[in-house]
Amino acid sequence: MEKSSALDYINQMFPTEASLSGVEPLMQKIHSEISRVDSGILAAVRQQSNSGTKAKEDLAAATHAVEELMYKIREIKTKAEQSETMVQEICRDIKKLDFAKKHITTTITALHRLTMLVSAVEQLQVMASKRQYKEAAAQLEAVNQLCSHFEAYRDIPKITDLREKFKNIKQILKSHVFSDFSSLGTGKETEESNLLQQLSDACLVVDALEPSVREELVKNFCNRELTSYRQIFEGAELAKLDKTERRYAWIKRRLRTNEEIWKIFPPSWHVAYLLCIQFCKLTRTQLVEILDNLKEKPDVGTLLLALQRTLEFEEELEEKFGGGSRSRETGNDIEDIDRGEKNNRTVSDIRKKYEKKLAAHQGTGSEEKDGPNDLSAPGAGFNFRGIISSCFEPHLTVYVELEEKTLMEHMEKLVQDETWDIEEGNQTNILSSSMQLFLIIRRSLKRCSALSKNQTLFNLFKVFQRILKAYATKLFARLPKGGTGIVAAATGMDGQIKTSDRDERVICYIVNTAEYCHKTSGELAETVSKIIDSQLADLVDMSEVQDEFSAVITKALVTLVHGLETKFDAEMAAMTRVPWGTLESVGDQSEYVNGINMILSNSTPVLGSLLSPTYFQYFLDKLASSLGPRFYLNIFKCKQISETGAQQMLLDTQAVKTILLDIPSLGKQTSGAASYSKFVGREMSKAEALLKVILSPVDSVADTYRALLPEGTPLEFQRILDLKGLKKADQQNILEDFNKRGSSGMVVSQQQQHQQHIISPSVVPSAPPPTTAASAGTTGGGVMAGREDVLTRAAALGRGAATTGFKRFLALTEAAKDRKDGPFRKLFNA
C-alpha cells in the first residue's frame, strides 16, 4: 500500500483524538489476521510438496502402460500380415478355378448354340425349298438370334460357312416370296384358295428378313398395281383434263375391290397408304404433262372441275391417312356457297356459267358411288394436301381473269342500278351497292380459298384492289361537278358547283359509303393475310385502296361546302346591292342575312343526321373557313358605306356569326361545339374589325386601322377610305400621313402593286389571315396613338345614335367584354 493511501486509511479510522482509544483493539485484530494467514500459507506449501511426489509416480505408471500397448499393436500387425498372405494364396487358387469354369461354360454354350445353328440352318433350308413360309418365318427369327451370338467368331471358317449358307437361304426365300407375290392380282388367288394364306405367311418371312426387302416388295407391288393405271390414262382418250375425275374413281374402286385381298399385308406395312402416295405422284406427273401440252388456254370450267375433284380427293386421303381430320372448306365455283342468300339478285352467276361449260361432261362422276375405304391411318406425317393440286397453280390465271371480268360486270351493274338513295328505316346511310359489292368479293374469296391459298389467291386479291379502286372512281364521278365550257365562263359560273337538296343527301351517302369501304377493305386485307400462304402474307396490303376512298371522302365534303357557297352567291350579291351609303337608320338584320339563315336551316339538319360526328365537324370547319373570309371580302365589293350603313352591316355580321354558331345545334351534333365556336369567332373577327375601322372618325381612321388590323396592307387601307366616301384630295393627305408613319412596318411590295386591281369595288381582295391583337409598336410618341385614345374615339362613334339597331350593336359590344377571347376582348384588355 502506498504511503499516502496508508495515511488516508489511518485518518479515516482515527479522525479525532478521542478515537485513538481504539488503537489497541485494532492492533490485536490485525495480529490475529496475520497469524491466520501465515497458517494457511504453511498448510498450502506442505500439500503442494506431497502432490508433486504422487504426480511423478502416476507418470511412471502411464509410461509403462503405453509401452505394453505398443508391444501388443506390433504383435497384432504381424499376425494380420500373415493372415493377408494366406488369403491371397487361397484367392489365387480360387480365381484360377473360376476362370477355368467360365471358359468351360462358354465353350459348352457355344458348342450347344453351334449345334443348334447348324440344325436350324439345315431345317431352314428344307423349309425354304418346300415354301413353308410360316415355319420358315419363326425359324428365321431363331437363326437371326443364334447368329447374333457368333458375331465375335466371324473369322472362324466354320462360322463363315454357316453365315454364307444362311445368306443364300435368305436369298432363296426372297426369290420364292417375290415369285409368289407376282401372281397376286392375276386372278390366281380366286382359283387357288390357299394362295392368299400362303402369301400372308410369306409376309411373315418378309418381316423376318431385312427392312429393305419389305420396302422392295411393297414398291414392286405398287408399281405393278399402277401399271394398268399408267396404260389406261396415258392413252389419247383418257389423257385429258376433263377425265381427271375418272383417275380418282379408278384408285378408289381399286382400293375398294381389293380391300379383302390386301388384308394379307400386315397393317404396319401401310400398303394402301404407300400405294396412294405413288398414285398421287404419278398422277401429278401426268397432269403436269397434260397442262403443259395444251395448245391454248384451258377451259375455265374444265380446269376448275378438275381442280375441285383433285382437292376433294386430297382431302379424303388426308382424313384417311393423315392422322387427323380438318373440316372441309366449302365454297367453290360450282357449288352455291351462300345458300341462305341465293334469292339475292347480286349472287354470283359464275356457277351457272361453269355448269353450262361443263354440260358435255355430265355423268363422269358416276363411277364413284361409295365413300373411301376404311383403312387405319399410318400416322406417317405425310401431307396429301397439295400433292396433286399444286400443279394447277401456274394455270389458274384464266380463272382469275374470269373472276375479274365477272366482278367488274357485277360492279358496273350495281352502280348502274344504284338509286343513290337510302330506303326508309335504314340506319346505316350507306349505299346498297357497296355492301353488295363486298358480299360478292367475299364469295369470290371463299371460292378461291377453297381452290388455292398461294399465288392464285394473291392474284385474286390484286383483282379485288382494282375492283374497289374502280368503285371509288364511280363514287367520285357521281359527285356534282362545276360548270364548264363557254356558256359557263360567259355567265360567270365556271367552276361553281350547284347542289340541290337531293344532291346534298347523295354526297352524304357517298361519304358514309366511302368510309364503310375504307374500313371493310382493311378487314378484307386482314382476312386474306390470315388464310394466304405465309410467304405472301406480308404483301397483302389495302393502303392504296383506302387512300382512294379517303380521297373520295375529302372531295365529297369539299363539294358539299362548295355547293353551299354557290347557294350563298345570291345573298352575297344582295349584300352588295344594299345602298349602305344612303341608309338612314339601323334596323333589324338585313334580308340577305335571313337568306343565309334559311339556306343553312334547310341543309344543316339533314347533313347532321346523315354525317358522322367526325365528318360533320370537318364540314363545319370548312364552311366557317369559307364563309368568314368571303363575308370579309364581300364588304370591299360595296360601293360606299356610311356610318349608319357600317353600323347596320356590323349588326348583320353579328347575326351571321350567331347563325354559324347555331349550326351544331341545328345538326344535333354538339360534340365539337366548343372548338368550332372559337374557330367561327376567329374567322368572323376580321369582318367585325374592318367595320369598326370604317365607323371610326376620319382623323383617327389610320390609328384605328393599325390597332384593329395590324396585318392589313396600305392598299386595303386606301379601299377603306373609298368605302367611307372620301374624295381623292382628302384621301391624299391621310394616305401620305399613313405611309409616313407606317413606312417601317408597311411597305407596298411589287406583288401588291400588281394586285391593285383587286381593290376595285367589283373585285374581291385575297382572304386575310385571322386577326391578332397587336399594338404595332404603340410606345409613347410612336407611330400610332395610344390604345386608350383609339378606343375612346371608337366608342364615340355611337354618340347621338338612338335607333334600336345601334343600341343592339352596343349591347353586343358590351357582351363581348365577358368573352375570354375574340377581337372585342382584346380591345378591352388595355
C-alpha positions in Angstrom: 0.0 0.0 0.0 1.3 3.4 -0.9 2.3 5.9 1.9 -0.5 8.3 1.0 -3.0 5.5 1.0 -1.9 4.3 4.4 -2.2 7.8 5.8 -5.6 8.3 4.3 -6.7 4.9 5.8 -5.4 5.9 9.3 -7.0 9.3 9.2 -10.2 7.7 8.1 -10.1 5.2 11.0 -9.0 7.8 13.6 -10.3 11.1 12.5 -10.1 12.6 16.1 -8.0 12.3 19.2 -10.9 10.6 21.0 -10.8 7.8 18.5 -7.2 6.9 19.4 -8.5 4.9 22.2 -9.4 2.1 19.8 -5.8 1.6 18.6 -5.1 -1.4 20.8 -8.2 -3.4 19.8 -7.4 -2.8 16.2 -3.8 -3.9 16.6 -4.9 -7.1 18.2 -7.3 -7.8 15.4 -4.6 -7.2 12.8 -2.1 -9.6 14.6 -4.8 -12.3 14.7 -5.4 -11.9 11.0 -1.7 -12.1 10.2 -1.4 -15.3 12.3 -4.3 -16.9 10.4 -2.9 -16.1 7.0 0.6 -17.5 7.9 -1.0 -20.8 9.0 -2.9 -21.1 5.7 0.3 -20.5 3.7 2.2 -23.1 5.6 -0.6 -25.7 5.0 -0.6 -25.0 1.3 3.1 -25.4 1.0 3.0 -28.8 2.7 0.1 -30.0 0.5 1.9 -29.0 -2.7 5.0 -30.9 -1.7 3.0 -34.1 -1.2 1.2 -33.6 -4.7 4.4 -33.4 -6.7 5.6 -36.8 -5.5 2.3 -38.5 -6.3 2.3 -37.0 -9.8 5.7 -38.5 -10.6 4.5 -41.9 -9.6 1.4 -41.6 -11.8 3.5 -40.5 -14.8 5.8 -43.5 -14.5 2.8 -45.9 -14.4 1.3 -44.3 -17.5 4.6 -44.6 -19.4 4.8 -48.3 -18.6 1.2 -48.9 -19.8 1.9 -47.2 -23.1 4.9 -49.4 -23.7 2.8 -52.5 -23.1 0.1 -51.3 -25.6 2.7 -50.6 -28.3 4.0 -54.2 -28.0 0.5 -55.6 -28.4 -0.1 -53.5 -31.5 3.0 -54.7 -33.2 2.1 -58.2 -32.4 -1.4 -57.8 -33.9 0.0 -56.2 -37.1 2.4 -59.1 -37.6 -0.4 -61.6 -37.3 -2.6 -59.5 -39.8 0.2 -59.6 -42.4 0.4 -63.3 -42.1 -3.3 -63.7 -42.5 -3.3 -61.5 -45.7 -0.6 -63.5 -47.2 -2.6 -66.7 -46.5 -5.9 -65.2 -48.0 -4.1 -64.1 -51.2 -2.8 -67.6 -51.7 -6.2 -69.0 -51.3 -7.9 -66.4 -53.6 -5.3 -67.1 -56.3 -6.3 -70.6 -56.4 -10.0 -69.8 -56.4 -9.6 -67.3 -59.3 -7.8 -69.9 -61.4 -10.6 -72.3 -60.8 -13.3 -69.7 -61.6 -11.6 -68.8 -64.9 -11.5 -72.4 -65.8 -15.1 -72.9 -65.0 -16.1 -69.8 -67.1 -14.2 -70.9 -70.1 -15.6 -74.4 -69.9 -19.2 -73.0 -69.6 -18.7 -70.6 -72.5 -17.3 -73.4 -74.6 -20.2 -75.7 -73.8 -22.7 -72.9 -74.5 -21.0 -72.0 -77.8 -20.9 -75.7 -78.9 -24.5 -76.1 -78.0 -25.5 -73.0 -79.9 -23.4 -74.0 -82.8 -25.2 -77.3 -82.9 -28.5 -75.5 -82.8 -27.4 -73.1 -85.5 -26.3 -75.9 -87.8 -29.5 -77.8 -87.2 -31.6 -74.6 -87.6 -29.9 -73.7 -90.9 -30.4 -77.2 -92.3 -34.1 -77.1 -91.2 -34.5 -73.6 -92.7 -33.0 -74.8 -96.0 -35.6 -77.6 -96.1 -38.5 -75.2 -95.2 -37.3 -72.8 -97.9 -37.3 -75.4 -100.6 -40.8 -76.5 -99.6 -42.1 -72.9 -99.3 -43.2 -73.5 -95.7 -43.3 -69.7 -95.1 -45.0 -69.7 -91.7 -42.5 -72.2 -90.2 -39.6 -70.5 -92.0 -40.5 -67.1 -90.5 -40.2 -68.5 -87.0 -37.0 -70.3 -87.9 -35.6 -67.1 -89.4 -36.1 -65.4 -86.1 -34.3 -68.2 -84.3 -31.4 -68.3 -86.7 -31.0 -64.5 -86.6 -30.8 -64.7 -82.8 -28.3 -67.5 -82.9 -26.2 -65.7 -85.5 -26.0 -62.7 -83.2 -24.2 -64.8 -80.6 -21.4 -65.6 -83.1 -20.6 -62.0 -84.1 -17.3 -62.4 -82.3 -16.4 -65.6 -84.2 -16.8 -64.2 -87.7 -13.3 -65.1 -88.7 -13.7 -68.8 -87.8 -14.1 -70.8 -91.1 -17.0 -72.9 -89.8 -18.9 -69.8 -88.7 -18.2 -68.1 -92.0 -19.5 -71.1 -93.9 -22.7 -71.2 -91.9 -23.3 -67.4 -92.3 -22.8 -67.7 -96.1 -25.2 -70.6 -96.2 -27.7 -68.7 -94.2 -27.4 -65.7 -96.6 -28.0 -68.0 -99.6 -31.1 -69.4 -97.9 -32.5 -65.9 -97.3 -31.9 -65.1 -100.9 -33.8 -68.2 -101.9 -36.7 -67.3 -99.6 -36.7 -63.7 -101.1 -36.9 -65.0 -104.6 -39.7 -67.5 -103.7 -41.7 -64.8 -101.9 -41.3 -62.3 -104.8 -42.3 -65.0 -107.3 -45.4 -65.9 -105.3 -46.4 -62.3 -105.0 -46.1 -61.8 -108.7 -49.2 -63.9 -109.1 -51.2 -61.5 -106.8 -53.8 -59.6 -108.9 -53.7 -62.0 -111.8 -56.8 -63.9 -110.8 -55.0 -67.0 -109.4 -56.0 -66.0 -105.8 -59.6 -66.8 -106.7 -58.6 -70.2 -108.3 -56.2 -71.3 -105.6 -57.9 -70.9 -102.2 -54.7 -71.5 -100.2 -52.7 -68.9 -102.2 -53.8 -65.9 -100.1 -52.9 -67.8 -96.9 -49.5 -68.7 -98.4 -48.9 -65.0 -99.3 -50.0 -64.0 -95.8 -47.4 -66.4 -94.3 -44.9 -65.0 -96.8 -45.4 -61.6 -95.3 -44.1 -63.0 -92.0 -41.0 -64.2 -93.8 -40.5 -60.7 -95.3 -40.8 -59.1 -91.8 -38.1 -61.6 -90.6 -35.8 -60.5 -93.4 -34.2 -57.1 -93.7 -36.4 -54.0 -93.9 -35.1 -53.3 -97.4 -36.8 -56.5 -98.6 -40.2 -55.3 -97.4 -39.6 -51.9 -99.0 -38.7 -53.5 -102.3 -41.7 -55.8 -102.2 -44.1 -53.0 -101.5 -42.6 -50.9 -104.2 -42.8 -53.7 -106.7 -46.4 -54.3 -105.7 -47.4 -50.6 -106.1 -45.7 -50.4 -109.5 -47.4 -53.5 -110.6 -50.8 -52.1 -109.4 -50.2 -48.8 -111.2 -49.1 -50.4 -114.4 -52.6 -50.7 -115.7 -53.4 -47.2 -114.4 -50.5 -45.8 -116.4 -51.5 -47.7 -119.5 -55.2 -46.6 -119.3 -54.6 -42.9 -118.6 -51.6 -42.3 -120.9 -53.8 -43.2 -123.9 -55.1 -40.5 -126.1 -58.7 -41.0 -125.0 -58.3 -40.5 -121.2 -55.2 -38.4 -121.1 -57.3 -35.3 -121.0 -58.0 -32.7 -118.3 -61.8 -33.4 -118.3 -61.1 -37.0 -117.4 -59.3 -36.2 -114.2 -62.2 -37.3 -112.0 -62.1 -40.8 -113.5 -58.5 -41.1 -112.3 -59.6 -40.8 -108.7 -62.6 -43.0 -109.3 -60.2 -45.7 -110.6 -57.9 -45.7 -107.5 -60.9 -45.6 -105.1 -62.5 -48.5 -107.0 -59.2 -50.4 -106.9 -58.9 -49.9 -103.2 -62.5 -50.9 -102.6 -62.5 -54.1 -104.7 -59.1 -55.4 -103.4 -59.8 -54.5 -99.7 -60.3 -58.1 -98.7 -57.4 -59.4 -100.8 -55.0 -56.8 -99.4 -55.7 -57.9 -95.9 -52.9 -60.4 -96.4 -50.5 -57.5 -95.8 -49.8 -56.6 -92.1 -51.4 -53.3 -91.0 -47.9 -52.0 -90.2 -46.9 -52.1 -93.8 -49.5 -49.4 -94.8 -49.7 -50.8 -98.3 -52.8 -48.8 -99.3 -51.2 -45.6 -97.9 -48.0 -46.1 -99.9 -50.0 -47.0 -103.0 -51.9 -43.8 -102.7 -48.7 -41.8 -102.4 -47.3 -43.4 -105.6 -50.6 -42.8 -107.3 -50.6 -39.1 -106.4 -47.0 -38.6 -107.6 -47.7 -40.4 -110.9 -51.0 -38.5 -111.4 -49.3 -35.2 -110.8 -46.6 -36.0 -113.4 -49.3 -36.9 -116.0 -51.4 -33.8 -115.2 -48.4 -31.5 -115.5 -47.7 -33.0 -118.9 -51.3 -32.6 -120.0 -51.4 -28.9 -118.8 -48.1 -28.1 -120.4 -49.0 -29.6 -123.7 -52.2 -27.6 -124.1 -52.1 -25.5 -127.3 -54.3 -22.8 -125.9 -55.6 -21.6 -122.5 -57.6 -24.4 -120.7 -61.3 -24.1 -120.4 -62.0 -22.5 -117.1 -64.9 -24.8 -116.2 -62.9 -27.9 -117.0 -59.9 -26.6 -115.2 -61.8 -25.8 -112.0 -63.8 -29.0 -112.1 -60.6 -31.0 -112.3 -59.0 -28.9 -109.5 -62.1 -29.2 -107.3 -62.2 -33.0 -107.7 -58.4 -33.1 -107.0 -58.9 -31.1 -103.8 -61.7 -33.3 -102.7 -59.6 -36.4 -103.3 -56.6 -35.0 -101.4 -58.9 -34.1 -98.5 -60.2 -37.6 -98.4 -56.7 -39.0 -98.4 -55.6 -36.6 -95.7 -58.6 -37.6 -93.5 -57.9 -41.2 -94.1 -54.1 -41.4 -93.8 -53.0 -38.0 -92.4 -53.5 -38.9 -88.8 -56.2 -36.3 -88.3 -59.1 -34.5 -90.0 -59.8 -31.0 -90.9 -63.2 -29.5 -91.7 -63.6 -29.0 -95.4 -63.8 -25.6 -96.8 -67.0 -25.2 -98.6 -67.3 -22.6 -101.3 -66.1 -23.2 -104.9 -67.1 -22.2 -108.4 -69.6 -24.9 -108.9 -71.5 -25.2 -105.6 -73.5 -22.4 -104.2 -71.5 -21.1 -101.2 -74.2 -19.0 -99.7 -77.5 -20.9 -99.9 -79.2 -18.7 -97.4 -78.8 -15.7 -99.8 -79.5 -17.4 -103.1 -82.5 -15.2 -103.8 -80.4 -12.1 -103.7 -80.1 -10.6 -107.1 -76.3 -10.0 -106.6 -75.4 -13.6 -106.1 -72.5 -14.6 -108.4 -73.5 -16.3 -111.7 -70.2 -17.9 -112.1 -71.7 -21.2 -111.0 -74.3 -21.0 -113.9 -71.5 -20.2 -116.4 -69.4 -23.1 -115.4 -72.3 -25.6 -115.4 -73.1 -24.6 -119.0 -69.5 -25.1 -120.0 -69.4 -28.5 -118.2 -72.7 -29.8 -119.6 -70.8 -32.1 -122.0 -69.0 -33.7 -119.1 -72.1 -34.8 -117.2 -72.1 -38.3 -115.7 -68.3 -38.6 -115.5 -68.5 -38.9 -111.7 -70.9 -41.9 -111.8 -68.1 -44.3 -111.4 -67.7 -43.4 -107.8 -70.7 -44.2 -105.7 -69.3 -45.4 -102.4 -67.2 -43.5 -99.9 -63.4 -44.1 -99.4 -62.3 -47.4 -97.9 -61.8 -47.7 -94.2 -58.2 -48.3 -93.6 -56.3 -47.4 -90.4 -54.2 -44.3 -90.7 -50.5 -44.9 -90.7 -49.7 -41.7 -88.9 -46.6 -41.3 -91.1 -47.0 -37.5 -91.2 -47.2 -37.3 -95.0 -49.3 -34.3 -96.2 -51.6 -35.2 -99.1 -52.9 -31.6 -99.4 -51.4 -30.0 -102.4 -49.5 -33.1 -103.6 -51.5 -33.1 -106.9 -53.4 -29.8 -106.8 -50.3 -27.7 -106.7 -49.6 -28.5 -110.3 -52.7 -26.5 -111.3 -51.4 -23.3 -109.7 -49.5 -21.9 -112.8 -52.5 -22.4 -115.0 -55.2 -20.7 -112.9 -54.6 -17.3 -114.4 -57.7 -17.9 -116.7 -59.7 -18.4 -113.5 -58.5 -15.1 -112.0 -59.3 -13.3 -115.3 -62.8 -14.7 -115.4 -63.3 -13.7 -111.7 -62.1 -10.2 -112.6 -64.4 -10.0 -115.6 -67.4 -11.2 -113.5 -66.6 -8.9 -110.6 -66.3 -5.9 -112.9 -69.6 -6.8 -114.6 -71.3 -7.0 -111.2 -69.8 -3.8 -110.1 -70.9 -2.0 -113.2 -74.4 -3.4 -112.9 -74.6 -2.4 -109.2 -73.6 1.1 -110.0 -76.0 1.3 -112.9 -78.9 0.0 -110.8 -77.9 2.2 -107.8 -80.8 4.5 -106.8 -78.4 6.8 -104.9 -80.9 6.9 -102.1 -81.4 5.0 -98.9 -84.5 3.0 -98.0 -86.7 4.4 -95.3 -85.7 3.0 -91.9 -82.1 2.2 -92.9 -79.8 3.2 -90.1 -76.5 2.8 -91.9 -77.0 5.6 -94.5 -74.7 3.5 -96.8 -75.4 2.8 -100.5 -76.6 -0.7 -101.0 -74.2 -1.2 -104.0 -71.2 -1.1 -101.7 -72.5 -3.8 -99.3 -73.5 -6.0 -102.2 -70.1 -5.5 -103.8 -68.3 -6.6 -100.7 -70.7 -9.6 -100.4 -69.7 -10.6 -104.0 -66.0 -10.1 -103.1 -66.3 -12.3 -100.0 -67.9 -15.0 -102.0 -65.2 -14.8 -104.6 -62.6 -15.0 -101.9 -64.3 -18.0 -100.4 -64.4 -19.8 -103.8 -60.7 -19.1 -104.4 -59.5 -20.0 -100.9 -61.1 -23.4 -101.4 -59.0 -23.9 -104.6 -55.7 -22.2 -103.7 -54.0 -20.3 -100.9 -50.9 -19.4 -102.9 -50.2 -17.2 -105.8 -53.7 -17.5 -107.3 -55.2 -16.2 -104.2 -52.8 -13.3 -104.2 -53.6 -12.5 -107.8 -57.3 -12.5 -106.9 -56.5 -10.1 -104.1 -55.0 -7.8 -106.7 -58.2 -8.1 -108.6 -60.1 -7.0 -105.5 -57.9 -4.0 -105.3 -58.7 -3.0 -108.9 -62.4 -3.6 -108.4 -62.5 -1.4 -105.3 -60.5 1.3 -107.0 -62.9 1.3 -109.9 -65.8 1.5 -107.4 -64.1 4.5 -105.7 -63.9 6.1 -109.2 -67.6 5.6 -109.7 -68.3 7.3 -106.4 -66.0 10.1 -107.3 -67.7 10.5 -110.7 -71.2 10.7 -109.1 -70.3 13.9 -107.1 -71.8 17.1 -108.6 -69.4 18.9 -110.9 -68.8 22.6 -111.5 -69.9 24.3 -114.7 -67.6 24.1 -117.6 -67.5 25.3 -121.2 -68.0 28.6 -123.0 -71.5 29.2 -121.6 -70.4 28.7 -118.0 -67.5 31.0 -118.5 -69.7 33.7 -120.1 -72.2 33.6 -117.2 -69.5 33.6 -114.5 -70.5 30.1 -113.4 -67.3 28.4 -114.5 -66.1 26.1 -111.6 -69.2 26.7 -109.5 -71.0 23.7 -108.1 -74.8 23.8 -107.8 -76.3 21.3 -105.4 -79.9 20.5 -104.7 -81.2 19.1 -101.5 -81.1 15.6 -103.1 -77.5 16.2 -104.2 -76.6 17.0 -100.6 -78.1 13.8 -99.4 -76.3 11.8 -102.1 -73.0 13.4 -101.2 -73.6 12.4 -97.5 -74.4 8.8 -98.7 -71.2 8.8 -100.7 -69.2 10.0 -97.7 -70.6 7.2 -95.5 -70.2 4.6 -98.2 -66.5 5.6 -98.8 -65.9 5.4 -95.0 -67.6 1.9 -95.0 -65.4 0.8 -97.9 -62.3 2.2 -96.3 -62.9 0.1 -93.1 -64.2 -3.0 -94.9 -61.3 -3.1 -97.3 -58.9 -3.1 -94.4 -60.8 -6.0 -92.8 -60.7 -7.8 -96.2 -56.9 -7.5 -96.3 -56.6 -8.9 -92.7 -58.8 -11.9 -93.7 -56.7 -12.6 -96.8 -53.5 -12.3 -94.9 -54.7 -14.9 -92.4 -55.6 -17.6 -95.0 -53.0 -17.0 -97.6 -49.6 -18.7 -97.6 -47.3 -17.2 -95.0 -44.7 -16.2 -97.6 -47.3 -13.9 -99.3 -49.0 -12.6 -96.2 -46.7 -9.6 -95.9 -47.6 -8.5 -99.5 -51.3 -8.2 -98.7 -51.9 -4.5 -98.4 -55.0 -2.3 -99.0 -53.5 1.0 -98.2 -53.7 2.3 -101.8 -57.4 1.4 -102.0 -58.0 3.0 -98.6 -56.3 6.1 -99.9 -58.7 6.2 -102.8 -61.7 6.1 -100.6 -60.2 8.7 -98.3 -59.8 11.0 -101.3 -63.4 10.4 -102.2 -64.5 11.4 -98.7 -62.4 14.6 -98.8 -63.6 15.5 -102.3 -67.2 14.9 -101.3 -67.0 17.1 -98.2 -65.3 19.9 -100.2 -68.0 19.5 -102.8 -70.6 19.9 -100.1 -69.1 23.1 -98.9 -68.7 24.4 -102.5 -72.4 23.7 -103.1 -73.4 25.8 -100.1 -71.1 28.5 -101.3 -72.9 28.6 -104.6 -76.2 28.9 -102.8 -74.7 31.9 -100.9 -74.0 33.7 -104.2 -77.4 35.4 -104.5 -77.2 36.6 -100.8 -73.7 37.9 -101.3 -74.8 39.8 -104.4 -77.8 41.1 -102.5 -75.5 42.4 -99.8 -73.5 44.5 -102.3 -76.8 45.9 -103.8 -77.9 47.4 -100.4 -77.5 51.2 -100.5 -75.1 51.3 -97.5 -74.1 54.9 -98.3 -77.6 56.3 -98.1 -79.0 54.2 -95.2 -80.9 56.4 -92.8 -81.3 54.2 -89.7 -80.2 50.9 -88.2 -82.9 48.3 -88.1 -83.1 44.5 -87.7 -80.9 42.2 -89.7 -80.9 42.6 -93.4 -82.7 40.3 -95.9 -79.6 38.7 -97.2 -78.8 37.6 -93.6 -82.2 35.9 -93.5 -81.4 34.3 -96.8 -78.2 32.8 -95.4 -80.1 31.7 -92.3 -82.7 29.9 -94.4 -80.1 28.1 -96.6 -78.3 26.8 -93.5 -81.5 26.0 -91.7 -82.7 23.8 -94.6 -79.4 22.0 -95.2 -77.8 21.6 -91.7 -80.4 19.3 -90.1 -80.2 16.8 -93.0 -76.4 16.9 -93.1 -76.2 16.4 -89.3 -78.5 13.4 -89.4 -76.6 11.7 -92.2 -72.9 12.5 -91.5 -70.9 11.0 -88.7 -69.7 13.5 -86.0 -66.1 13.5 -87.4 -67.1 14.4 -90.9 -69.8 16.8 -89.8 -67.2 18.7 -87.7 -64.9 18.7 -90.7 -67.7 20.1 -92.8 -68.4 22.8 -90.2 -64.8 23.9 -90.1 -64.6 24.1 -93.9 -67.9 26.1 -94.0 -66.7 28.6 -91.4 -63.3 29.0 -93.0 -65.1 29.7 -96.3 -68.0 31.9 -95.3 -65.9 34.1 -92.8 -63.3 35.3 -95.3 -65.9 35.5 -98.1 -68.0 37.8 -96.0 -65.0 39.9 -95.2 -64.1 40.2 -98.9 -67.7 40.9 -99.9 -67.6 44.1 -97.8 -64.9 45.5 -100.2 -67.4 44.9 -103.1 -69.8 47.5 -101.7 -69.6 50.9 -103.3 -69.8 53.3 -100.3 -70.7 52.7 -96.6 -71.9 55.5 -94.4 -71.7 55.5 -90.6 -75.2 54.2 -90.3 -74.6 51.6 -93.0 -71.5 50.4 -91.2 -73.5 50.1 -88.0 -76.2 48.0 -89.8 -73.5 45.9 -91.5 -71.8 45.3 -88.2 -75.2 44.2 -86.8 -75.5 41.8 -89.8 -72.1 40.5 -89.1 -73.0 39.6 -85.6 -76.2 37.9 -86.9 -74.2 35.8 -89.4 -71.8 34.8 -86.6 -74.7 33.8 -84.4 -76.2 31.7 -87.3 -72.9 29.9 -87.8 -72.6 29.2 -84.1 -76.1 27.7 -84.1 -75.2 25.2 -86.8 -74.1 22.4 -84.4 -77.4 22.6 -82.6 -79.3 22.5 -85.8 -77.4 19.4 -86.9 -77.9 17.8 -83.4 -74.2 17.2 -83.1 -72.6 19.3 -80.4 -69.6 17.1 -79.5 -67.1 19.6 -81.0 -69.1 22.8 -80.5 -66.5 24.5 -78.2 -63.6 24.3 -80.6 -66.0 25.2 -83.5 -67.2 28.3 -81.7 -63.6 29.5 -81.3 -63.0 28.8 -85.0 -66.1 30.8 -86.0 -65.1 33.7 -83.8 -61.6 33.8 -85.3 -62.9 33.7 -88.9 -65.6 36.4 -88.3 -63.4 38.7 -86.2 -61.7 40.2 -89.3 -65.0 41.5 -90.8 -66.0 43.0 -87.4 -62.7 44.7 -87.1 -63.0 46.1 -90.7 -66.4 47.6 -90.0 -65.2 49.2 -86.8 -62.4 50.8 -88.8 -65.0 52.2 -91.2 -67.0 53.5 -88.2 -64.0 55.4 -86.8 -63.7 59.2 -87.4 -61.6 60.4 -90.3 -58.9 61.9 -88.2 -58.3 58.6 -86.3 -59.1 56.1 -89.0 -55.4 55.4 -89.6 -54.7 54.7 -85.9 -57.8 52.6 -85.6 -56.8 50.6 -88.7 -53.4 49.9 -87.2 -54.9 48.9 -83.9 -57.6 46.6 -85.2 -56.0 45.3 -88.4 -52.3 45.2 -87.7 -51.6 42.9 -90.6 -53.5 45.0 -93.1 -51.9 46.5 -96.2 -51.9 50.1 -97.5 -53.9 49.0 -100.5 -56.7 47.8 -98.2 -56.5 51.0 -96.2 -56.9 53.0 -99.4 -60.0 50.9 -100.2 -61.4 51.6 -96.8 -61.1 55.3 -97.4 -63.1 54.8 -100.7 -65.8 53.0 -98.7 -66.0 55.9 -96.3 -66.8 58.1 -99.3 -63.7 60.4 -99.0 -62.7 62.3 -102.1 -59.3 61.7 -103.7 -58.0 65.0 -102.4 -58.9 64.2 -98.8 -57.5 60.7 -99.1 -54.2 62.0 -100.3 -53.3 63.7 -97.0 -54.4 60.8 -95.0 -52.5 58.3 -97.2 -49.3 60.4 -97.0 -49.5 60.6 -93.3 -50.3 56.9 -93.1 -47.4 55.9 -95.3 -45.0 58.3 -93.5 -45.9 57.0 -90.0 -46.1 53.3 -91.1 -43.3 53.1 -93.7 -41.1 51.0 -91.4 -43.7 48.2 -91.0 -45.9 48.5 -94.1 -44.1 48.8 -97.4 -46.0 48.2 -100.5 -44.3 45.4 -102.4 -44.1 44.9 -106.1 -46.5 42.0 -105.9 -49.1 44.1 -104.0 -48.9 46.7 -106.8 -49.7 44.1 -109.4 -52.7 43.1 -107.3 -54.0 46.7 -107.0 -56.9 45.9 -109.3 -58.3 43.6 -106.6 -59.3 46.6 -104.5 -61.7 47.8 -107.1 -65.4 47.7 -105.9 -66.2 44.8 -108.2 -63.3 42.6 -107.3 -62.6 40.9 -104.0 -59.1 41.1 -102.3 -57.4 38.0 -101.1 -58.6 36.4 -97.9 -56.9 37.8 -94.9 -55.3 35.7 -92.2 -57.0 35.5 -88.7 -56.6 38.8 -86.8 -54.4 39.0 -83.8 -54.2 41.6 -81.1 -51.2 43.8 -81.5 -50.2 47.3 -80.7 -47.9 47.6 -83.7 -45.3 49.5 -81.8 -47.5 51.6 -79.6 -44.9 53.3 -77.5 -45.1 56.8 -76.3 -44.6 59.1 -79.2 -44.6 56.1 -81.6 -46.2 55.6 -85.0 -49.8 55.3 -83.7 -51.8 56.8 -81.0 -52.3 55.1 -77.6 -54.8 52.2 -77.3 -57.0 54.1 -74.8 -57.2 57.0 -77.2 -58.2 54.8 -80.1 -60.8 53.0 -78.0 -62.2 56.4 -76.9 -62.6 57.5 -80.4 -64.2 54.2 -81.5 -66.7 54.5 -78.6 -67.6 58.0 -79.8 -68.9 56.5 -83.0 -72.2 55.8 -81.3 -72.8 59.2 -79.8 -76.1 60.6 -80.6 -77.4 57.4 -82.2 -80.7 56.4 -80.7 -82.0 53.8 -83.1 -82.9 50.4 -81.9 -80.5 48.6 -84.2 -77.5 50.6 -83.0 -78.5 50.0 -79.4 -78.5 46.3 -80.1 -75.0 46.7 -81.6 -73.8 48.4 -78.4 -75.3 45.7 -76.3 -73.5 43.1 -78.3 -70.2 45.0 -77.9 -70.7 45.2 -74.1 -71.4 41.5 -74.0 -68.2 40.8 -75.8 -66.3 42.1 -72.9 -67.1 39.0 -70.9 -65.7 36.6 -73.6 -62.2 35.1 -72.9 -61.1 35.5 -76.5 -62.0 37.3 -79.7 -61.2 40.7 -81.1 -63.6 42.6 -78.7 -62.0 41.1 -75.6 -58.5 42.1 -76.9 -59.7 45.7 -77.4 -61.0 46.0 -73.8 -57.9 44.4 -72.3 -55.9 47.7 -72.4 
